[in-house]
């Protein structure tokens, strides 16, 4: 088949699901801003029909995003079947949005909306039923975003980061530093603990700095075990990234922590990110807790 007669690359299909109050509407709005054709509250049985409709009216290169949630009733098995069978003929990404129960309850109460599975019980009862229904779907998600500590702008940034280049098939790696005192990122694929390294906090001239400062970074990376960790861990991540692509996964989130997320984790995240970039990966380094102390 010549280049002139080759069919156009089919656009991506993003299935957005997750917990009520976790930000599905915000994610859908951002996907719409990114150029996706968005359908909200779609019964999964209609997924192939929507794709065919968009193919016929807008062309096969048009990206599509559909929002599916518990309002669709017994959608779980139908959605799984459609995705597993490749019924849409498109490269599909399952995006799952989650947050802690405490935050979800607070958001729902602020919106003055009952939970669709609440019935005559408490809001928390509805959330627990929803978690049970979505448990397997959550584990199968291609990309899971925990919005517990994210505001609207941070969530849209995460969605744009993941889907801004809709035709890209490269693996996107996010290396994020964090402080264990603030909790482990629940959406991380890998978690590494830098508390085996001496803490620059106890060095008076380094205490006020961060892992982004050359003096702090040099101190952290010069400590016994730091080079060995980097030399061993980065090749593992590079190997896993190749496996992710073979299995059709295009997102990898690597969390690197220390006590407060200010010195050791920041310095090591920057170095891990730099080394992964040197290996040809598309990497973004972020620092979740920097500035919280």
Buried (B, 14 or more C-beta within 10 A) or exposed (E): EEEEEEEEEBBBBBBBBBBBBBBBEBBBBBBEEBEBBBBBEBBBBBBBEBBEBBBEEEEBBBBBBBBBBBEBEEBBEBBBEBBEEEBBEBBBBBBBBBBBBEBBBBBBEEEEEEBBBBEEEEBBBBBBBBBEBBEEBBEBBBBBBBBBBBEEEBBBBBBBBBBEEBEEEEBBBBBBBBBBEBBEBEBBBBBBBBEEBBBBBEBEEBEEBBBBBEEBBEBBBEBEEBEEBBEEBBEEBBEBBEEBBEEEBBBBBBBBBBBBBBBBBBBBBBBBBBBBBEEEBBBEBBBBBBEEB
